[in-house]
């Protein structure tokens, strides 16, 4: 990105492009309304109705990859936030802390999945996780980040 305009344009294009597969999948689910509402996992219901084993396998590989990517991104983001706190205090984050954070996240997620169940975790956990992400990442970005940008000229490139 060489300018603020480039960043805004990229964001304006990336959002709708990233949402396109979900919108198309949602439109296919509308075709089976109201039966799809009774399914515990609507995506699995749709894959079963499609009756294409290879596509179902590819779909579940993509879903698994999404779980891995989301988990990895979340753990990395938390580690980077912790590392930034150390930098602000003119200290270096201990090397043992990064894998410890990852291990804690893994243990918590496995415990939640075992206690609540994967379907319950998805149904209830994603909403809660959304609020946590808003509180931990978005609110500081829109308050402290905007204040820092206004206090000094921020340039790209």
Beta strands, then each sheet from edge to edge (+ up, - down):
end
